[in-house]
């Protein structure tokens, strides 16, 4: 079983681990596409150090790969409807 299920395989976002649900909620609450840095700041990460954001970027990309988020060509993320 995948830690992060494909959106089509999960009944709802409750199937996601807590940190992934937080990321999803932040992106959904945003007025538009968000950068990883903005999500990191809301999670309390030190966004001034790029290395601190890379694990978050990987999580957000995984959410996009599994259909929970949409990764735009400019690297920003939006919520799927």
N, C-alpha and C positions, 0 to 999 in steps of 0.2 A: 504494500500500500504506500502511496506517495504521501509525504508529509504535507505537501501542498497539492490538493487534488485539482484536477481540471474542473473548471466551473460547471461544465455540462454533467460531470459525474457527482457533484455535491448538491445536496438539497438546498443549502444556504451557506452563507459565510461562516456560520457556526462551526463548520468543518475545518476552518483555518485555525492555526495556532494564534494565541493572543497578540503577539507582536505584529503578525500579518494583518489581523483584524484592525489594529490601531492604524497601520499604514493605509489600509483601504478607507477607513473612516476619514482620515485627514484629506486624502485625495478627493473623496466625495464631497466634503464640506467646502472645498476650494471653489472660488468663483470661476476658475478656468484651469487650463493646463498648469501643472506644478513642476518645479524642478526638484531634484533630489535634495538639494541644499535646503529648500523651504520645508520639506517634510522632516529632514533631520533637525532643523531648528525647533520645530514643534515637538519633536520627540526628546528634546533636550541634549542632542548631540553637539559636540564642538564642531560646528560647520566650517570653522576657519582652517581646520586641518583636513586636507583632501582624503587622506587615508582613513579617517574616521567615517567618511561617507560611502566608501566603496562597499562595505558589507550591506549597507542600506540599499545602495544602487542594485546590488545583486538580488536582494529580496524583492525589490520593486520590479526588476526585469523578470524574475521568476513568476511573479503575479501576472505580469503581462503575457508571458509565454503560456500560462495556463488559462488565460481568458478572463482574469479578474480585473485587470487594468488594460489600458491601451497605451502603448509607447509610441509617441509621435516621432517623426523623422528628425525633429530638432532636439530629441532627448528628453522632452518633458512628458509627463504622464497625465492621463485623464481617466475618469471612471467609465466603465462600460455601463450602458443603460440596462 
